[in-house]
Amino acid sequence: MESIKIFFKILSGDVFDLNISYDITKEQFYNIVWKKIPMQIPLQSLDIFRKDLEDPIPENDMPLFSL
């Protein structure tokens, strides 16, 4: 299965990277990110934004990269 390296930044300014598969869902991605960040904030407080958009990615079961 192919994967892609993504980077994410938390409000403290810390940047992390992950290798994820192209068919990952938003829920799976949230869970992976939640386990990677150093402080365990409430999972429901995470929002995913694309770099070029102002609104968070909508909730659904589609693969993240097809949104």
C-alpha positions as CSV (number, residue, x, y, z in Angstrom):
1,M,0.0,0.0,0.0
2,E,1.4,3.4,-0.9
3,S,1.9,6.0,1.7
4,I,2.6,9.7,1.9
5,K,4.6,11.8,4.5
6,I,2.5,14.5,6.0
7,F,3.4,17.2,8.5
8,F,1.2,18.7,11.2
9,K,1.6,21.6,13.5
10,I,0.0,22.0,16.9
11,L,-0.8,25.4,18.5
12,S,2.5,25.4,20.5
13,G,4.3,25.6,17.2
14,D,5.7,22.0,17.4
15,V,5.8,20.2,14.0
16,F,5.4,16.5,13.7
17,D,5.5,14.1,10.7
18,L,3.7,10.9,9.9
19,N,3.7,8.4,7.1
20,I,0.1,7.5,6.3
21,S,-1.6,5.4,3.6
22,Y,-3.5,7.1,0.8
23,D,-6.7,5.3,1.8
24,I,-6.7,6.4,5.4
25,T,-10.0,7.9,6.7
26,K,-10.4,11.1,8.7
27,E,-11.2,9.1,11.8
28,Q,-8.1,6.9,11.5
29,F,-6.0,9.9,10.8
30,Y,-7.3,11.7,14.0
31,N,-6.5,8.6,16.1
32,I,-2.9,8.4,14.7
33,V,-2.3,12.1,15.2
34,W,-3.8,12.0,18.7
35,K,-1.3,9.2,19.7
36,K,1.6,11.2,18.2
37,I,1.1,14.5,20.0
38,P,2.9,14.8,23.4
39,M,-0.1,16.0,25.4
40,Q,-3.4,14.0,25.2
41,I,-5.9,16.7,24.5
42,P,-9.5,15.6,23.9
43,L,-9.8,13.9,20.5
44,Q,-12.9,15.8,19.6
45,S,-10.9,19.1,19.8
46,L,-8.8,18.2,16.8
47,D,-9.7,19.8,13.5
48,I,-8.0,19.0,10.2
49,F,-7.5,21.9,7.7
50,R,-6.0,21.9,4.3
51,K,-3.3,24.5,3.9
52,D,-5.3,26.4,1.2
53,L,-8.8,26.2,2.9
54,E,-10.3,28.0,5.9
55,D,-12.9,25.4,6.8
56,P,-12.1,22.0,8.5
57,I,-12.4,18.9,6.4
58,P,-16.0,17.6,6.8
59,E,-16.9,14.5,8.9
60,N,-17.4,11.3,6.7
61,D,-16.0,7.9,6.1
62,M,-14.4,8.6,2.8
63,P,-10.6,8.3,2.5
64,L,-9.0,11.5,3.6
65,F,-7.2,12.1,0.3
66,S,-10.4,12.0,-1.8
67,L,-12.0,14.9,0.2
